[in-house]
Structures are given as C-alpha cells and as structure tokens.
Amino acid sequence: WAMEPIGEAQREQARVHIREHALGEAARIERLSRIREFVLGAQDGLLVPLGVVTGMAAANPGKAAILVAGLAEAVAGSIAMGGGSYLASEAEEGLYVAEIQDESREIEAEPEREIAELALILEEEGLERAAAEQVAQGLSANPNVFLRTKVQKELGLSPDAGGDAGGDALVVGATYLGAAIIPLWPYFLFAVHVALPVSIACTLVALFVLGVIKGSVARQRLLFAGLQVLLIGGVSAGVGWVIGHVVTKIVG
C-alpha cells in the first residue's frame, strides 16, 4: 500500500484551511456546546418556580407566602443546580483523565500489543490489513500522536475531553436564577388573581423562546422545538395548580 507524496501546494492549502477554518470551528463548536448548560439552567429555572408559585397560588395562602416560597426555591434551586453541574463535570473530567492515564501505561508496558490493537481497529473501520498495520506502525513513532489516536479509536474519547467544571456550574446556576425571575416578578406587582395568569403567560412565552433558541443552535425545526418546550411548561403549571387545589381541599 502506498500513496503519492503530498505536494507543497496541497500542504499549504491544508495549513490555510486549518488556520482559518478548522481551529475556529473547534472553538465555535465548544462555545455552542455551552447551550446544554444554558438550556438546562433556563428550562429548570422557568419550570420549577412556575410549578411552585402556581401551586401556592392555587392554595391561596397570601402573596407574601407565595413570594417566600418562590424566592426560596429559586435561590436553593440555583445553588443545587450549579453545585450538581460542578460535581458532575468534575467527576467526568476525573474519569477521562484516569482512562487516558491507564491507556498511556498500557502503551508503555505492551507497545507491540497496542500497535496491533490499533491496526485491528483501523482494519475493522475499512482499511486493508497491510494499510492498517502501516498506519499503526507509523503513528506509534510519535508517542503523543499514538496515545491520542488510541484514546479516540479505542476509548471513544477526545484527548482534550473534559470542560470547565466551574464555568459550567456558573452558567447553570446563574441561568437558573435569572430565569426564575420570570414566573416570580408578577407577584411583586399585582394581586394574586392577576399575577397568576400573567406569571403563567410570561413563563410559557419564555419557554417557547428558549425552545426556539435551542432548536436554532441544534438545527432543529424551530416551531417544533419551541412547542416542545412550551408543552412541558404547560404540564408543569397544570400539575402545580392541581396539586395546590387538591392539597388545599384535603388539608383545609
């Protein structure tokens, strides 16, 4: 198996593409991946306080009690979501590091076996046996390149896997707290019987917009994505209202 050497013109074109496109694309995709934390924090920050204040409004304990319950949930939920995101991201990063270190030790201990493993993986992906063995042998000449390739092909991990746990937590927590303002603010300004429909309406609109944003980033149908999140919000408000009424009748 052999191929023609890559000419200088092609190499220069590749350099330009990597410099102007590929590296920028990787950074762009990494930024867009933060949409997961944003959507997670914003959706829960809208849904959970909405369910709490709607249920409380149905029970009608008074505006002060509704606001206390809503604010307490918003702050506690923000801390819980941010902390949970941090712990999950930190554990994931630790797992990635441990797996990569294990693979590095295996390469040091059994280099020939690891080369053979990579060759078999490449062969299963479609390369001819001779080509697969040649590629594996060539990659093994550079320990760093060989490790990165093994991590990608055998473990299914990116060698650069693992994000910013603190940044993820900050995005989730802050977004949750910010989103929680939407179902809560009407209760600061209006009587409960007016604040309730205003809160539900504003939250449902915000959920639809959030779904559209998610759909735009994920390249989904915008109307479908918006209605999908809107439906979840409607169910949350309905459940909160029903629970408030039922509990009030049982207890009262």
Secondary structure, DSSP 8 states (H G I E B T S, - for coil): -------HHHHHHHHHHIIIIIHHHHHHHHHHTTHHHHHHHHHHHHHHHHHHHHHHHHH---HHHHHHHHHHHHHHHHHHHHHHHHHHHHHHHHHHHHHHHHHHHHHHH-HHHHHHHHHHHHHHTT--HHHHHHHHHHHHTSHHHHHHHHIIIII---TT----HHHHHHHHHHHHHHHHHHHHHHHHHS-HHHHHHHHHHHHHHHHHHHHHHHHHHHT--HHHHHHHHHHHHHHHHHHHHHHHHHHHHHH-
